Amino acid sequence: MGEHVIKLPDVGEGVAEAELVEWMIDIGANVREDQVLAAVMTDKATVEIPSPVEGKVIWQGGKVGEILSVGSPLIRLEVDGPGNVKPGEAPETAKDEAPEAAKSPAPKETKATPAEEKPAPKPAVQADKPKTNDRKTNGALPLAAVPRDEGEKPLASPAVRKRAADAGVDLRRVPGTGPAGRISHEDLDAFIASDGEDSLARGRGLARNTAVTEVPVIGLRRKIAQQMEAANARIVPITYVDEVDMTALEDLRKQLNETRAEGRPKLTILPFLMRAMVKAISEQPHLNAIYDDEAGVVHQHGGVHIGVAAQTPNGLMVPVVRHAEARDIWDCAEEVGRLSGAARDGKCSRDELSGSTITITSLGALGGIVTTPVINHPEVAIVGVNKMQTLPRWNGSEFLPRKIMNLSSSFDHRVIDGWDAAVFVQRIKTLLENPAMIFIEA
């Protein structure tokens, strides 16, 4: 028998480290050749690490959420034969023991939440005490939960009154368990231990929830946080909002969907918006760009690679529709559908999640009236789609119902002037309000 150490491989060009997001096997498990051992994440792409050999897991190189360097030990297997560990080479004992301790069920059973560590609430203290108070509750609430009548003076000894005054406790709120509702030292102690919870609320089954749940920010959520932090730290944004009359486009979209050929995807607003953006970018190519603020260089791209922000069960992902300038309406729709499905299923590749030059973000029916989209750093522009509403609009002689949608777009004000931002959005607005122009090639 021997030991075989599997190291974190190079999961992408230029990647020096990756986050461990999931273990697929436990210590003590037998694994087959090519069986997936773990999943790691880098640049929002999740990569599965398979086993090159058969063996039994005897050590894991980290916990979920840890950042591992490429080439660092990921897992150790006990294998038939000599393995790749030299005889006499000492294992890392501390790391060997850490995963075992983490997998032990005992700490999980005994670990207390912050709420469980607090002193027992008052009802638990009173549970073992006999109720000698002669006031009646009529079966509605326990005696401790019955509020005192207006102006009724609570019964308590001078010593209890002094302790309550020193502690800043209003004795009218303290339930008494003695004769005639007399408040004892134990009653006062229990009330203070319960943080002064209102007794009437407790009697109705209401209580303060003081639990605190710790949720580690790992995996995709960590990547999103890092991207938002970079955008906020580096970009000086300007947001421009304008109203678009979508009535004509919606009529066209409905007609195209009803007459589309078999096998063609159903059209949403996005393919029309993408084609409008391509036309607007042809007139303002500096908006389809990446700003290298460290080098002080703006890289204007000829290819329009549109990132489409997609909400998934794991968080926000931005798959990229490459070369939108070379795609028609139907091709754009098909690619958006394919990438959105892959993102929801967690099957997008690294290449499909990188390389965008401008982004679209949309919350669909929940889009609100106005949003302030965060630019996908290091891009310089993002176009936000808000919800569509039927609203009355004046045509010069009468009010007519129109389908209205706002576009909320943000720009990096360090390299994009407000005038250029307004011209860009106004051009998109004109194309969407006159959708036939989208199909006319210059």
N, C-alpha and C positions, 0 to 999 in steps of 0.2 A: 504493500500500500504506500502511496505517496500523496503529496499535496500539490495542487495546481492553483496558482494565483492568476486571476483574471483581472487585468487592469482596464481602466476607463479608456476606450479607444478614441481616436480623433474622430469626432462626430460631425465635423464640418470644417471647411477651409478657414484657417485663421482663428478657430475657436480654441481657447486655452483652458476653459473650464465649463462645467455644466452643473445644473442643479438636479439633485436626486429627487424625483417626484413620486416614485412608487417602487416598492419591492414586489416582485411577482412570486417569490418563493420565501420560505422561512428557513431558519437554521434547523438542521436535521433532516431537511427534505432531500430526496433523491431527484436529480435532474437529468434529463436526456440531452444528447447533443442537439444543438439548435433550439433548445427550449429557451424562452425569454426569461431572463433573470431579473431585469430591472428596467425602468424607464427613466430617462434623463431629459432635461429640457434646456435648450439654448436658443435665444432669439425667437421665442414663442413657438419653436418647433419641438415636438416631442419625439425622441428617438428611443427605440427599444434595443436593449443589449442582449444578444443571444449567448448561450454557452457553447464554446467550441468543443467541449468534451463532456463525457458522462461522469457523474460523481455525486457525492453527498456534501451538502452545504455545511461548513463548519465555522464560517466567519463571514460577517458582512462589514463593508468598509464605511458605513455611515448611516445616519438616520434620514428619513424623509425631510426635505427642506434644506439639507446641507449642500454646500457648494464644493464640488470635487474637481481637482485639476486633472487635465488629460494626462494619462500615464500613471495616475495614482492607483493603488490597489482597490478594486471594487468588491471582489468576493474571493473566498478561498474554498476550494473543493477538495474533499478526500477522494482520490481516484485509484483505480487499479494501475499498478505500474509505478515508475519512479516519480512522475509528475514533473513540474518545472521549478520546485523549491529545492535548493541544495541541502543535503544532509547537514544537520547541526544548525541550520539557520533558525534563529529564535522567532517565534510568532510575536505579534504585538499584543501582549496579554491584556492591557487596559482596553484595547478596542475589542478583543475577543469577549471580554466580560460585559461590556456595555450593552451590546445587542441582547445578550441573554437576560440581563436585568430588565431591559426594556420590554422583553416578551413575557416576563414572569407575570402570571395573573394576580399574584398576591398584592403588589402595589396598586393595581387597578381597583381591587376590591376595597382597599383600606383608604385610598386617597380621598380626601374630603374636599368638597368645593368650599369657596369662601362663605357661602350661606350656611353650610353645615358646621363650620368652625365657630359660629357665633353662639352665644349662650342660648339655652332653650327658651322659646317664647313662653309668655305667661300662662296660656292654657295648659301647657305641659306641667308647669309648676303646681297649678291648682288641681290637677287631675286627681292627685292622691289625697287632697284635703276634703274633709267632710263639709258639706254645705249646711251651716247652722243658721244662716241668715233667715229671718222669718218673713222677709218681703216676698210677695208672690210675683211670678213671671207670667202667669196665664198660659204657660206652655209655648210662648212665642220665642223667647230668647233665654239663655242661661242668665242667672242673676248678675254675673259679672258684666254682662253686656247691656243691662238695663240702665239708661241714663238717669241721672238724678233729676228731680223736678226743679223747675226754675226757682232759684233762691234757697234751695235746700242746702243746709250746711252739712258737709261730710263729717262723720263721726271718727275721731282719731285722738290718741293721747297727745299731750304736749310734746313728748319726745319725737313722735312720728311727725307732728306738724313742723317742728324745728328742722328735722332731717329733710323734709320735703321742701321747706323754704330755702335751705342751704343748697339743695340740688336744683332749685328752680322748677319744681314740679307743682302743678295745680292739682290739689287733692280732689277737686270736683271731678277730675277725669280718671281717678284711680278707683277701680272696683274693690270693694271690701268683702271679705269672706267671714268676718266676725258677726256676732249678734247684731241685728238691726243694721247690717251693712258696715259695721265698724272696720276701719282700715288698720291693719297690723303692720309691723315692721316687714314681715314676709310679703305682704301685699305690695308694699312700697318697693321692696327689692325686685319683685317680679315685674312691676311696671317699668322700673328703670332699666332692667335687663332687656325688656322688649323694645327699647328705644322709644318708649312713650307711645306705642301704637294705640290708635283709638279703639277702645274696648267694644264700642257698638259695631264698628266695621269688622272686628274679629268675630263677633258673635254672628254676623251674617256671612261668614266664610270669606271675608275680604282681608287681605294682609299685604304688607309691603314685601316686594320681591327684591332682596338685596344680593341675589346671585350675580356673579361676574364670570362670564365665559371667555376664556382666552382662545382666540382663533388665529393660528399662525398664518402670516402672509407669505405663502410659498407658491411654487409652481407658476401658472399663468398669471395669478393675481399679483405675484411679486413683479413679473415682467411688466404688467400693465402699470403698476405703481412706479416703477423705474422710468418708464416711458413718459408718464404724466409729469413726474418730477423734472425730467430733462426738459420737457416742453415749457414748464412753468419757469424754470430757472434761466433758460436761454432766450426764449422767444418773447418779443414785445408785440402782442396781438392787437389787431383792429378787427372788429366785427361789423359787417354791413348787412342790413336786413332789408329785403324788398318784397313786395306783394306781387304774385304772379296769377293771372287769370288762366286757369287750366281747363276751361270749359271746352274749347276746340280740341285740345289734345286728348282729353278724356273721351270725347266723341270718336275721335280717330282711333284711339287705342281700343275702344269697345268694338268698333267695326272690324279692325284687324284681327282681334281675338276671335270674333265670330266667324271670320272667313279664312282663318289660317289653315295652311295645309297640314295634313296628318303628320305627326312627328315633330312639328315645330313647337317651341315652348310658348307658354302663355306670357304675354307682354305685361310688365309692370311699368311704373313711371321711370325706373332707373335706366333702362336702355335708351330712352329718349333723352334723359338728362345727360347721360354719358356722351351721346352723339352731339348734343348741344355744347357740352364742354369742349369736345374735340374741335369744333368749329371756332369757338371763342378763343381757344388756346392758339389756333393757327394765326390769329390776329395779335395775340399777346403771349408769345412763347416764353417770356420771362416768368410767367406764373406756373409753368410746368417745370419746376426746378427743385434742386437740392442745394441748400445753403450750408457749406462747410464754414462755420463761423470761426473755427480755430485757424484755418488757413486764409480766411477772408475771401473765399471764392464761391460764386454762385454757378452751379453746373446746370445749364439749360439743356433739357433732353428733347431730342426730336421725337422719340417714341413716347406716346401718352400711356403710361402705366397707372391705371386708376385703382387705388385701394378702396375696397367696399367694406366699411365697418359692419361686422356681423356679431350680434349677441348670441352666445352659445351657452350651454349648460355649465361650461367651465369658465366663462368670462368673455370679455370682448376680444375678438380676433379680427384682423384686417387682411383677408385674402386679396390677391392682386389680379385684376384683369389686364393682361399684358397687351400692348399694342392695340389699344382701343381705336386708334386712328385707322387701323386696317380691318375693322370689324363693322358689319352693318347692324341694324337694329336686332335682327333675329340672332345673330352670332353673339352679340353682347348679352342678350337675354339668356341664351343657353349657357354661356360661360359663367354668368352670375349665379345661375341656378346650380351649376355643378360645384362651384367653389363654396357656395353657401352650405350646400349639403355636406361637403367634405369637412367644412369647419365645424358644423354641428356634431358630426360624428367623430371629430378629433383625428381626421385622416389627412389633413392638409400637410404637404411636404414643406420643408424649409424654403425652397424656391418659391412656392405658392404664397408664402407669407412675407416675402421681402421684395424690395426693388420698386415700390410704388413711387410715383413722382407727384401725385396729387390724390386727394382722398374725398370720397363721398360718405357722409354719415346720415343715417335716417332712423328715426324711432317709429316709423310707420304711423299707425292710428294714434299712438301715444305721443306723437311728435311735439305736442304743445303748439303755442302760437309763435313763440320766439325761443331760440336756443343760442348759446354762445359756444360753438364747437371748439374743441382744443386741437390745435394743429398737430398733425402727426410728424413730429420732429424726425429728421431735419428738412421736411418739406416746407413750402412757403405758403400753401393755400389749402383750404378744406371747404367743401360746399355742404351745407346742412339742409336736409329736407324736413319741413314741418308738416303737420297734419293738414288735410284738405277739408274745407268747410263750404257749404252752400250759403252764400251771403248776398244780400241785395246790393247792387251796384247801379249807379246812375249813368245812363247812356246819352244824356243830353236832353231827353224828353220824358223818360220814365225810368223807374227802378225795375231791374230784371234780376232774377236769381242767377248767380254765377258761381262756379266752383273755384274757390280761392285757396291758394297755398302760399305760404311765405318761404323764401329761401334765406337762411341764416348762414352767412359765410364768413370765415375768419382768415386773416392774412398776416404774414410776418411783416410788421411795419418797419423793420430794420431795412428791408430790401424792396418792399412793395408800398408805394404811396397810396393814400386814400383815394385819389382820383383814379388810379389804375384799377383799384379794387372795385370801385363803383362802375367803371366802364365794363369790366369783366362780367359782373352780375347783371348789368343792364342788357348786355348782349345775350346772355343765357335767357333772360326774361323774354326778350323779343323772339327768340327762336322757339321757346316753349309756347308762347301765346300765338305764334304763327307756325304750327308744326310742319307745314308743307316745306318751309325753308330748310328744315333739318335734312330733307332728302335731296335738296338741290346742290349739286356740286359746283363750285366756283370755276 
